[in-house]
Each structure stands twice: as structure tokens, then as C-alpha cells.
Amino acid sequence: ETGPPNSVHLPPTCAWNTPDLVVQYEAALARQESRPDSRAIEQWYDVHGAYFSTLDQGCTPSARHAVNLVLELADRTRPLTMLDAGCCSGGMVQAIRARVPGWRFCGWDASA
């Protein structure tokens, strides 16, 4: 499947895959990346950010995939400090922390 640059492609079964949210997100992303509105994504999250907490494990499908990769590749027996840059509502950090409570985490998002 192809689309405009930076377009968001989500599986049709994804609860987040509603046309209005995707179109609004893509428009905000384009405004921010082309620099006329450096706060466009932050403003989008201010309006729609709470929706992420309603997703399975508080994560988008791609974030859940990233959680599985981190857990598969990292040595869980050793201490680890992880930065989640662009953490949104922190669902990915929470999902990993639930499985490896000894690791240290820091989440940062421009919309926070």
C-alpha cells in the first residue's frame, strides 16, 4: 500500500484506524514537518491524546510490536535504562515495566 509521504497506514482492524483521526494526525504532522506550525502535533495530542489510553495495553499496534522486540532482544537479567522518546501517553514504557520491573525508564514527548 502506498500513500503520501509520512502517511499513517494502520491495519483496518485497529481501533485507532478511524478516518477523521488519521486525516487530522497526517495534517498536523505535515504542518509540523514543513515548519509553519511547530506545535501542530502537540495540539493534536492535546485533543486526541486520551484516546491512546483506551487502546490494548495503552499502545498502538506498532508500539506493542516495539515492546515485543525490546523484550525479545534485551538481556532481562541485566539492568537497563531505557528512553522512550515520543512516548505519547507512556503505554509502551508501562507495558515493558510490567514485565521487567527492575529496569529504569524515562519517557519524553513534546505533547507532555
N, C-alpha and C positions, 0 to 999 in steps of 0.2 A: 504494500500500500504506500502510495506517495502522497505528498501534500506540500503546502508551502513551507519554507524554511522555519524551523523552530515550532512546527505544529505539534500538537499533543495527540498521540494516537493511543487510545485505550481500548481494551477488549470490550465488545458490545455488552458483555455480562457485568462489567464493572459498574458499581453503584454510582461512581463519580462521573460516569460517561453520560452526562446529560448535555444536550446541545448548548443550552444557554451558558452553563458554567464553563464549558470548554471554549466556546467562542469568546466569552469575556476574558478568560485567562489568556488565550492567544493574543487578544487585542492588547491587554495590559503588558504582556511580555514584549510584544513588538514595540509598544510605546517606550518601554524602559530601555530596550536594546538599541533603539535608534536615537536615544537620549533626549527627546523632547519632554519626557516625563520620568524623571529618575525615581519617582516614588510609586509608579503605577502598580507594580506587583505588591508592594506593601499595602496600598489601598485596596487591592483586590482581596488580599488575605484578611484585612480588617472586616470586610463584608462577608466573605465566604469561609474564613479560616476555621470556624467552629465545626464546619461540616466534616473536617478530617477526623475529628474525634468520634464520629459515627461510623467510620469505616472499620472493617475487620482488623483487629489488633491496632486500631488507630493509624493505619498505614495505607498508602496507595499500593496497588499491586507491585509496582517497581520497588518501593521501599521494603515490602515484605521479601521480595527476591534478594535485595541487598542484605537484609538481615540473615537470610539463609546462607548467602555466600560468606559473610563475615564469620558466622558460626562454623561453617564447614572448613574454612581456610585458616582460621586463627588457632593458636595453641591455647586452649582454655585452661590449661594448668599453670600458665604464667600470667603475671599481672599485665594488664593492658590499659592504656589510656586512649580513649577514642574521642575525636572531634567529629560531630555531625554538623557540617556547615550547610546551612539551608534546611534546618531541621523542621520547619513548619511548626506543628504542634508537639513535636517530640516523640511521636509514635514509634519511630524506628529505635531510638535510644531506649524507650520503655520496653520494647519487645526484646531487645538484647539483654538489658539489665535483668529482666525476669528470668532469663536462662543462665546468665553468668553474673550473679550479683557482686562478685569481687572486683569486677572491672570498674574503672573510673570513666565518667562520661562528661562531655561538655557539648551542649547544643547551642548553635547560634543561627539566628535567622534575621534578615533585615526587617521582617514584619513584626518582630518581637518588641 
